[in-house]
């Protein structure tokens, strides 16, 4: 049924109105010391921050913001921002003040747009651990904790306005184990796809909708992951760099291309694996900027990259498994439709023991179904 593919393309177009990777667009550098004080540098997207503050205060949302306009809007809202910065010392809230430190919104799309907020306040003497929470972010973001008294920087990934686990001050801190690091970045990689990576989900479904041959799907998905790993590693080591304002539109175009190709053809084209690989390269660059600023210890970079990409692969395989299950359900319930490329009719049901893609025959786009009875 062509309607499934048109629906997929429509989702791509509508999804283009939102950032493809809000994950990583907010970053926090949290520092304790010197002395009995704390400070935090919050780097985030200007338009998203202004709109969230306007929504929180009941104001109409601004459009087509300029740097000058953002500089005028944010300072009067500093107390509103500070009220959403929650730092606790040994479980007790401490006061916070916020100032707007920098706003950059260049006309050149190859340059990043961002706002830098500076938060800070006093700490009770003898504080052993602090926790962080920020109420103006709705997606995954990284918090890098540094103790001026010593110790390596530590990173936690938080979901929206969730509170962090306690950051223990250097004098009391135990080093993060390799298993803990791997678990953290494996989870982050999985969440980067499910549920936060709508563009990734659409792309994997686009692969499935053209062919349900398991080998072809796994080759393409693995090509994506390999490409993602290459550019993620190269960007983190500073070999390549491309601003998100360039990468994100290219990612959206890649997803749209896959959807359009699915509508125009009923068979896997020889160049599809190359498109998949290119898509992976773009996504690697799209997310690497966030990881590159987290100041991972050199010994942690490789385990973090490997775990992150394993998490991505597991999420993609979960999407494919869910898609196969959906096809099996449609076939088992007597679903019918037509192949978009050939117009041939398909129907079901297969025996319960048949593999999902078979549906008493072979499957083509969009559900990959062209069934012979």
C-alpha positions in Angstrom: 0.0 0.0 0.0 1.5 3.3 -1.1 -0.2 5.1 1.7 2.4 3.7 4.2 5.2 5.2 2.2 3.4 8.6 1.7 2.8 8.6 5.5 6.6 7.9 6.0 7.5 10.8 3.7 5.0 13.1 5.5 6.5 12.3 8.8 9.9 13.2 7.5 8.6 16.6 6.2 6.8 17.3 9.5 9.8 16.1 11.5 12.0 18.6 9.7 10.5 21.4 11.7 12.2 20.1 14.8 15.9 19.5 15.4 16.9 16.0 14.3 19.2 15.6 17.3 18.1 17.6 20.3 20.2 15.2 22.2 23.4 17.0 22.8 22.2 20.5 21.9 22.4 21.4 25.6 25.6 20.9 27.5 26.5 21.7 31.1 30.0 22.2 32.6 29.5 22.0 36.4 32.5 23.0 38.6 32.9 22.9 42.4 35.5 25.2 43.8 37.9 26.8 44.3 36.7 27.4 47.8 33.1 26.9 49.0 31.4 27.8 45.7 30.0 26.2 42.6 29.6 27.4 39.0 28.0 26.0 35.9 28.2 26.9 32.2 25.1 26.0 30.3 25.4 26.1 26.5 22.2 25.7 24.6 20.2 26.6 21.5 19.0 30.3 21.6 15.6 29.9 19.9 14.7 26.8 21.9 15.7 28.4 25.2 13.7 31.6 24.5 10.6 29.6 23.4 10.8 27.4 26.5 10.9 30.5 28.7 8.1 32.1 26.9 6.0 29.0 27.2 6.8 28.8 30.9 5.8 32.4 31.5 2.7 32.3 29.3 4.0 34.6 26.6 3.5 34.2 22.8 6.4 32.3 21.1 8.9 34.4 19.2 9.8 33.6 15.6 12.7 34.6 13.4 14.8 35.6 16.4 18.1 37.6 15.9 21.0 37.7 18.3 20.1 41.3 19.3 16.5 40.2 20.1 17.7 37.2 22.2 20.1 39.5 24.1 17.2 41.8 24.9 14.8 39.0 25.9 17.0 36.8 28.2 18.4 39.2 30.9 15.0 40.1 32.3 14.2 36.3 32.5 17.4 35.5 34.5 15.5 34.8 37.7 13.1 32.5 35.8 16.1 30.6 34.5 17.7 30.5 38.0 14.5 29.0 39.4 14.9 26.1 37.1 18.6 25.5 38.0 18.6 23.1 41.0 21.9 22.3 42.7 21.8 20.4 46.0 24.7 19.9 48.3 24.4 16.7 50.3 20.7 16.7 49.5 20.1 20.3 50.6 19.2 22.9 47.9 21.6 25.8 47.5 21.0 29.3 46.0 21.6 29.9 42.3 22.1 33.1 40.3 22.2 33.1 36.4 23.7 35.6 34.0 23.7 35.6 30.2 27.3 35.4 29.2 27.3 35.1 25.4 24.8 34.9 22.5 26.0 33.8 19.0 23.5 33.6 16.1 25.6 34.1 12.9 24.0 34.5 9.5 26.6 32.0 8.1 24.9 28.6 8.6 28.3 26.8 8.7 28.8 28.5 12.1 27.0 27.3 15.3 24.3 29.3 17.0 24.3 29.1 20.8 23.7 30.9 24.0 26.0 30.6 27.1 24.5 31.0 30.5 26.6 31.3 33.7 25.1 29.9 36.9 26.7 29.9 40.3 26.3 30.2 44.1 27.8 29.3 47.5 28.3 25.8 48.9 28.2 24.8 52.6 31.6 24.1 54.0 32.5 20.4 54.1 30.1 19.4 51.2 30.8 15.8 50.2 28.6 15.5 47.0 26.4 17.6 44.8 23.4 16.8 42.5 22.3 18.8 39.4 18.9 19.4 37.8 18.0 21.8 35.0 14.3 22.3 34.1 14.7 23.9 30.7 15.7 20.9 28.7 13.3 18.2 27.4 15.8 15.8 25.9 19.0 14.0 26.7 22.0 16.2 27.6 25.5 15.8 29.1 26.7 17.2 32.4 30.5 17.3 32.8 31.5 17.6 36.5 34.9 19.0 37.5 36.2 19.4 41.1 38.8 22.2 41.3 40.5 20.3 44.1 41.5 17.6 41.7 40.3 14.4 40.0 39.3 13.6 36.4 36.2 15.2 34.9 33.1 12.9 35.2 30.1 12.9 32.9 26.5 12.0 33.4 23.8 11.9 30.7 20.5 13.1 32.0 16.9 12.8 30.6 15.2 16.1 30.4 14.6 17.7 33.8 15.7 14.6 35.7 18.2 15.0 38.6 21.7 13.7 38.3 23.1 11.0 40.6 25.4 12.6 43.2 28.7 13.9 42.0 31.1 13.0 44.8 33.9 15.6 45.4 37.4 14.5 44.6 38.4 13.8 48.1 35.6 11.2 48.4 35.3 10.0 44.8 36.0 6.5 43.6 37.0 6.1 39.9 34.3 5.1 37.4 34.7 1.4 36.5 34.9 0.3 32.9 31.7 -1.6 33.3 29.9 1.5 34.6 31.2 3.5 31.7 30.2 0.9 29.1 26.7 0.6 30.6 26.2 4.4 30.6 27.2 4.8 26.9 25.4 1.7 25.7 22.2 3.1 27.2 22.9 6.5 25.7 23.4 4.9 22.2 20.1 3.0 22.5 18.2 6.1 23.7 19.7 8.1 20.8 17.6 5.9 18.5 14.7 4.8 20.7 12.7 6.9 21.5 14.6 10.1 20.7 15.9 9.6 17.1 12.8 10.0 14.9 15.1 10.5 11.9 16.9 7.2 12.7 13.6 5.4 13.2 12.2 6.6 9.9 15.4 5.6 8.1 15.4 2.1 9.5 11.8 1.7 8.6 12.6 3.0 5.1 15.1 0.2 4.8 12.6 -2.4 5.9 9.8 -1.1 3.7 11.7 -1.7 0.5 12.9 -5.2 1.3 12.3 -7.7 4.1 15.1 -9.9 3.2 16.9 -10.1 6.5 20.4 -10.3 5.0 19.9 -7.1 2.9 18.4 -5.3 5.9 21.3 -6.3 8.2 23.9 -5.3 5.6 22.4 -1.8 5.3 21.9 -1.3 9.0 25.5 -2.5 9.7 26.8 -0.1 7.0 25.1 2.7 8.8 26.6 1.8 12.1 30.1 1.4 10.7 29.9 4.8 9.0 28.5 6.4 12.2 31.4 4.9 14.1 34.0 6.3 11.6 32.8 9.9 11.7 32.0 9.8 15.4 35.6 8.7 16.2 37.2 11.1 13.7 35.2 14.1 14.9 36.0 13.3 18.6 39.7 13.2 17.8 39.4 16.5 15.9 40.2 15.1 12.4 36.9 16.4 10.9 34.3 18.9 11.9 31.0 20.2 10.4 28.5 22.4 12.2 25.1 20.9 13.1 23.3 23.7 11.1 24.8 22.0 7.9 24.6 18.4 9.1 21.0 18.4 10.2 19.4 19.5 6.9 21.5 17.0 5.1 20.3 14.3 7.4 16.7 15.2 6.7 17.3 15.2 3.0 18.8 11.7 3.3 15.8 10.4 5.1 13.5 12.0 2.5 15.5 10.4 -0.3 15.0 6.9 1.2 11.3 7.5 1.4 11.0 8.8 -2.2 13.1 6.0 -3.5 10.8 3.5 -1.8 7.8 5.1 -3.5 9.5 5.0 -7.0 11.0 1.5 -7.0 10.0 -2.0 -5.8 13.5 -3.4 -5.6 16.7 -2.8 -3.8 18.9 -0.6 -6.0 22.7 -1.2 -6.2 23.4 2.3 -4.8 21.1 2.0 -1.7 24.0 0.7 0.5 26.1 3.7 -0.5 23.2 6.0 0.5 22.9 4.2 3.8 26.7 4.6 4.4 26.5 8.3 3.6 23.6 8.7 5.9 25.7 7.1 8.7 28.6 9.4 8.0 26.2 12.4 8.5 24.7 11.1 11.7 28.1 10.4 13.1 29.1 14.0 12.6 25.6 15.1 13.9 26.2 13.6 17.3 30.0 13.7 17.7 29.9 17.4 18.6 28.1 16.7 21.8 30.5 13.9 22.8 33.6 15.9 21.8 32.9 18.5 24.4 32.5 16.1 27.3 36.2 15.9 28.1 36.4 12.1 28.4 39.6 10.8 29.8 41.7 9.4 27.0 41.5 5.9 28.4 37.6 6.2 28.3 37.2 7.3 24.7 37.4 3.9 22.9 35.1 2.1 25.5 32.6 4.9 25.3 32.6 4.9 21.5 32.2 1.1 21.2 29.5 1.0 23.8 27.6 3.9 22.2 27.6 2.2 18.8 26.6 -1.1 20.3 23.6 0.6 21.8 22.7 2.1 18.4 22.9 -1.3 16.7 20.7 -2.9 19.4 18.1 -0.1 19.0 18.1 -0.5 15.2 17.7 -4.3 15.5 14.8 -3.6 17.9 13.1 -1.5 15.3 13.5 -4.2 12.7 12.2 -6.8 15.0 9.1 -4.7 15.8 8.6 -4.1 12.0 8.7 -7.9 11.3 6.3 -8.4 14.1 3.9 -5.8 12.6 4.1 -7.5 9.2 3.4 -10.9 10.8 0.4 -9.4 12.6 -1.0 -7.9 9.4 -0.5 -11.1 7.5 -2.0 -13.3 10.3 -5.1 -11.0 10.5 -5.7 -11.4 6.8 -4.4 -8.0 5.7 -4.3 -7.1 2.0 -2.6 -4.5 -0.1 -0.6 -3.8 -3.3 3.1 -3.4 -4.0 3.8 0.2 -4.9 6.3 -0.7 -7.6 4.4 -3.4 -9.4 0.8 -2.9 -8.3 0.6 -6.7 -7.6 -1.9 -7.7 -4.9 -0.8 -9.4 -1.7 -2.8 -11.1 1.0 -2.3 -13.5 3.8 -2.5 -15.4 6.2 0.5 -17.6 6.7 0.6 -20.5 9.1 1.6 -19.3 12.6 4.9 -21.1 12.3 5.9 -19.2 9.2 8.6 -16.5 9.5 7.1 -13.0 9.6 8.5 -11.9 6.2 7.2 -14.9 4.3 3.5 -14.3 4.6 3.0 -17.4 2.5 5.3 -16.0 -0.1 7.7 -13.1 -0.4 7.3 -9.5 0.8 8.0 -6.3 -1.1 7.5 -2.6 -0.3 5.9 -0.9 1.4 5.3 -3.6 4.0 7.5 -5.6 1.6 4.6 -7.8 0.7 3.8 -9.5 -2.5 2.3 -12.8 -1.4 1.5 -15.8 -3.5 -1.0 -18.2 -2.2 
